[in-house]
Amino acid sequence: MKNIKVFVFDFDGTLYPSTAGIEDQIMHRFRICAQKRLNIPEKEVRRLLTQYRQEYRSSVLGLKEHHGIDPFEFYEELYSGLDISAMFPKPGLGEALKRLSQRAPLHIFSNSNRSFVLRGLEHLGLRDYITKVFTIESNNFIRKPNREVYLATVQELGIKAQEICMFDDIPSSLQMAKEVGFVTVLVGNGLRESGWVDLHTKEEHTTPPVWCDYATQNIVQFIEKELIV
């Protein structure tokens, strides 16, 4: 980790546990917001969203292309309606990030929208330690794990991919990060006492995948033991 110049963190499931239920709310509200605009049965909405995600790498881009839906307005409605009252930081995370930020800049790299991430960081008491926030809008609504969003982040940061350490609770997101050159840290999202579940692919991992350089169930302990000197 000596050559790391920047630490980037996923937001949902990484800086707060998935047990808060936020990700379930996001998936539910995505379908609700789409159904309201399309005015078709839920089963057909699910089919279209899956089709668009495969064709356009993001469901909302398919909604834009075929139905004229504005992605910014769609995501703002989706995320502004989330209840974050159950969102709490992992114990000790604020102090750990504060100390880590004295070593190198800390950034967010999330598939969620910007206003939600900023609201969440304020709610968690972590906003002061974050330098930059890369969200779904930053990459024209193309999501991780599409390769181009990692390359765009590297370009924006102006450093080598090998100088970036990425924390994420989604193994498939880290797979592409590793292919691009990032140092990767798999973080437990609180849904399992041991092992990791990929909320994107639904795959269960009893041991860390080979593309994860490090893995931990406790992000605070990892930062304190491995990164703070």
N, C-alpha and C positions, 0 to 999 in steps of 0.2 A: 504493500500500500504506500510505499515511500514516494512513488512517482505520481500519485493522485493529486490533481490540482482542483478538482471539483467533485462534489457529491450531489447526486440527483436522487430524489425520492418520489416514488409513486405516492399518491395521496390515500385513496380509499383502500382500506385493508392493510395499509402499511404504517401510516402514522396514527391510525386509530383502528380498533378491532372491527372485523366484519360482523361481529355479534351485535353491533349497533343497529344492524338492519338497513343501513342506508342503501347498499347495493341492491337489495330486494326492492326497496322503494323506487330506485332509478329504473329498474327493468319494468316494474308495474306501471309507473307513470309514463314511460316511453310508449308503451302500448296504448295507454289511455289517451295521451295527447295525439297520437297518430290516428286512433279510431275516431276521435272527435273531429279531426280535420277531413278524414276520408269518408266518414259516415258509412262504413261497411262493417259486417260482422267481425267479431274478434278473431275468429279462426282465419279469416282472410287477411286480416291485419298481420297476424303472426307469419303467415306464409309470405306476404309481400316483404316484410322486414327482413326475413331470412334471405329471400331472393336478392334484395337490394344490397344487403351486407356482403353477399358473395360477389355481386356484379360490380359494386362501386367502392368496396372496402369500408363502407360506412352506410348504415341504413338511411341516415338523414340525407345523404347525397342522392340516394335513389328517390326519396320523397321530394327533393328539390327538382330533380330532372323530370320526373313523371307527373308531379302534382303541383309544382310551383310553390312548394312550402319553403319559407325562408329559414335556413338552418339556425341563424342567430336567434330569431324569435322563438323557434321551436325549443331550442335548448334552454333559453331563458325561462320559458314557461315551465318546462320540465323540472329544472333544478330549483327554481324559486319556490316551488310548492313542497319541497322536501322538509320533513320534520327532523331537525338535527339535535333535538333535546337529549337523545340517547347517545350522542357522540361525545366520547371522552378520550383524552390522550392516554397512551400507554404509560403507566406509572413511571415517573422519573424522566420522561422523554424530553420535556422542556429544558431541564438542566443539561441533559446530555447533548442536545442540539446546540444549546448556547455555547458549550465548551468546544464542540466540534466546529462551530462556525468561526472560532478563533484560529483554527488551523487552515480552513479553506472555505470558499463560498458554498452555500447550500441552496439548491434549486428544487422546484417541484416539476415533475414530468408526468402529467395525468391525462386520462381520457375524459375527465369531467370538464365542465365549463368553468371559465375564469371566475365569474362572480361567485359561484358556489365554493370553489377552492379558497378564494380569499375570505369568504364568510366563515368557512370551516376553520381556516387557520386562526382567525380572530377568536372564534369560539373555543378552540383548543389552547389558545394562549401561545401559539408558535409563530405568529406572523413576523415578529421582530428578528427572527433568526434566518429568514428566507430572503435570498437576494433576488432571484428571478422565478417567475411562474410560467411554465409552458403547459398549455392546456389544449383542448380539442380545437379551439379557434386558431391556435398558433400554427396548426398544420392543415388548415383548410378542411377541417372536420374529418380528416383521415386519422384512424386510430392506431395505437399500438396493437398488435406487433408488426404493422407494416414497416418494411425496411426504411422507406423514405423519411419517416418521422424521426428516426434515430439519426439518420444522416443530416437532416435539417437541424437537429439539436446540436450536433457536433459543429456544424458550420456556424450556427449562431453563437456558440460559446467560443469559437476561435481557437480551439486546442485540439490535440489528437484524441481520438476515441479511447486510446489506451490510458489516457490521463483522467478518464471519467469513471467514477464508481457509482453504480446504480443499485438502489434498493427497491425491491418490488415483491409483492406477495403472489404474483401470477407467474408461474414457471415459464409459460409460453412467451410472455413478454420479455423475460430475461434471455430466452433462447436467441431471439433476434439481436438483442443487445450484445450478447457474447459474439455472435457472428460479425457484428460491426466492429467489435474490438473493445467494448466496455469491460471493466471489471464488475462482476455481478455478485449481488448478495440477495439470497432468497430469504424472505421474512415470513414468519408465521402470522396468519391473519386472525388467530384466535378461535378458529372453527375446529381445530384439532389440537389435542395435547401433544401429539407426535405426528410426524408426517406433514404433508402439504396437499391441499386441494386446489386445483386450477379452476377458478370460477368461470373462465372463458371456455375451456375445453371439457370441463367436468371430470378431468382425469385426476386420479388419486396417486400421490407419490409417497411411498413409505420411506424412501431415501432421496436425497437431493439429486436432481438430474445432473448429468455430467457437465452441462454448460453453466452450472452455478459454481462459481469459484468459492463461495462461502454460503453457509446456510445457518439460520438461527431461528429459534422460536421466541427469542427475547431480544428485540432490537436494541433496547437500552443497554443490556449487559454486553452485547456485541460491540456497540460503540465505545463503551467505557473500557473494555478489555483490549480491543483490537485497534482502535483509532485515536483515542485520546492519549497523548503522551505529555 
